[in-house]
Amino acid sequence: MTSTDIEIKKLAPDAPIPYNLLLLADETVEAIDKYLPHSDIYIATMPNRQIPIAVMAMQPNTPKEIEIMNIAVNTVLQSRGIGSILLDKAMEIAQTGGYSSLKVGTADCGMRQINFYQRNGFKVCDIRKDYFLDKFPEPIYENGVMLKDMVVLERKVN
């Protein structure tokens, strides 16, 4: 898929939140609701269609750093380049906003996600020890592995 095959727009303040997509990348609605008030949400749709196929939430951390809090593509449409198109949009947003750093975090056992970000120019810059143990009351498992640490990846904005 190419960037001409999808449209990415900032979600209007009064529009319904696409929790069905956000929950593909986050464990609970409560976790999502913690960052939503401070984030801009972007929805990807196919041209001339209203149904969201992907979502991205971005939150400024400092005047020079913005973070992708959530990025998710409908499971039926994964591995078609839509995630990379969203990351290109994130870079464009970071550049326009005057940020020098774009960050994203994922579970340390999420090798598929880590590889995806690295293929798109991100480099590991930090490990947030016990992140998932401290943030969630119940253990979270991915592919049979309990999540503990978060890997933070960064891409410098040109």
C-alpha positions in Angstrom: 0.0 0.0 0.0 1.2 3.6 -0.6 0.4 6.8 1.0 -2.0 7.6 -1.8 -4.0 4.6 -0.8 -4.9 5.9 2.6 -5.9 9.2 4.2 -4.7 10.3 7.6 -6.6 13.0 9.5 -6.5 14.3 13.0 -9.6 13.1 14.9 -12.1 15.8 15.6 -12.6 16.6 19.3 -16.3 15.5 19.2 -15.6 12.3 17.2 -16.0 8.9 18.8 -12.7 7.4 20.1 -11.8 4.3 18.1 -11.1 2.1 21.1 -11.4 -1.1 19.0 -8.2 -0.1 17.2 -6.4 1.5 20.2 -6.9 -1.8 22.1 -4.9 -3.6 19.5 -1.8 -1.9 20.9 -2.8 -1.2 24.5 -4.0 -3.6 27.2 -7.0 -1.7 28.7 -9.3 1.2 28.1 -8.1 2.6 31.5 -4.5 2.7 30.2 -5.7 4.4 27.0 -7.7 7.0 28.9 -4.6 8.0 30.8 -2.9 9.4 27.8 -5.8 10.4 25.6 -6.4 13.8 27.2 -2.8 14.9 26.4 -2.7 13.3 22.9 -3.7 14.0 19.4 -5.4 11.1 17.7 -4.9 10.4 14.0 -7.2 8.1 12.0 -6.2 6.4 8.7 -9.0 5.6 6.3 -9.1 4.3 2.7 -10.1 7.1 0.3 -13.9 7.7 0.1 -14.5 5.5 3.1 -15.3 6.6 6.7 -14.3 3.4 8.5 -10.9 3.8 10.3 -8.4 1.1 9.4 -5.6 2.4 11.6 -5.0 4.8 14.5 -2.1 6.7 16.0 -2.0 8.7 19.3 0.9 11.3 19.8 1.7 13.2 22.9 4.4 15.9 23.4 6.7 15.1 26.4 8.8 18.2 26.2 9.1 21.1 23.8 11.6 19.1 21.8 10.3 15.5 22.2 7.0 14.0 21.0 6.0 10.3 21.6 3.8 7.9 19.8 1.6 6.6 22.6 -0.3 4.1 20.4 -0.1 3.0 16.8 -2.3 0.2 15.5 -3.5 -1.2 12.2 -6.6 -3.4 11.8 -5.4 -6.9 12.1 -6.8 -7.9 8.6 -4.7 -5.1 7.0 -1.4 -5.6 8.9 1.9 -6.2 7.0 0.8 -4.0 4.1 2.8 -0.9 4.8 0.1 1.1 6.7 2.1 1.2 9.9 5.1 2.6 8.0 2.9 5.2 6.4 1.7 6.2 9.9 5.3 6.5 11.1 6.0 8.8 8.1 3.0 10.9 9.1 4.4 11.0 12.7 7.7 12.3 11.4 5.9 14.9 9.4 4.0 16.0 12.5 7.2 16.1 14.5 9.0 18.2 11.9 6.1 20.6 11.6 5.9 20.9 15.4 9.6 21.8 15.7 10.4 18.6 17.6 13.9 17.1 17.4 13.0 13.7 18.7 10.2 11.2 18.0 9.9 8.3 20.5 7.9 5.2 20.9 7.8 2.5 23.5 7.0 -1.2 23.3 7.3 -4.4 25.4 10.9 -5.8 25.6 9.5 -9.2 24.4 7.7 -7.6 21.4 10.4 -8.5 18.8 8.1 -8.0 15.9 7.3 -4.4 17.0 10.9 -3.6 17.9 12.0 -4.9 14.4 9.3 -2.8 12.8 10.4 0.4 14.4 14.1 -0.3 13.7 13.3 -1.0 10.0 11.7 2.5 10.0 14.8 4.3 11.4 14.2 4.1 15.1 17.0 3.1 17.5 16.8 1.8 21.1 17.5 4.7 23.5 16.2 3.5 26.8 14.8 0.6 28.9 12.0 1.5 31.4 12.6 -1.2 34.0 9.5 -2.9 35.4 7.2 -0.5 33.5 4.4 -3.1 32.9 4.7 -4.4 36.5 4.4 -0.9 37.9 1.7 0.4 35.6 -0.8 -2.5 35.6 -2.4 -4.3 38.5 -2.6 -7.6 36.8 0.2 -9.3 34.8 0.1 -8.9 31.1 1.2 -11.6 28.7 2.3 -11.4 25.1 3.0 -14.6 23.2 3.1 -16.4 26.5 5.7 -14.1 28.0 4.9 -11.8 31.0 5.6 -8.2 30.1 8.1 -6.5 32.4 10.2 -3.8 30.8 9.5 -1.3 28.1 12.0 -0.7 25.3 12.0 3.0 24.2 13.1 3.7 20.6 13.9 7.1 19.2 14.2 8.6 15.7 15.8 12.0 15.4 13.8 14.5 13.4 15.7 16.3 10.6 
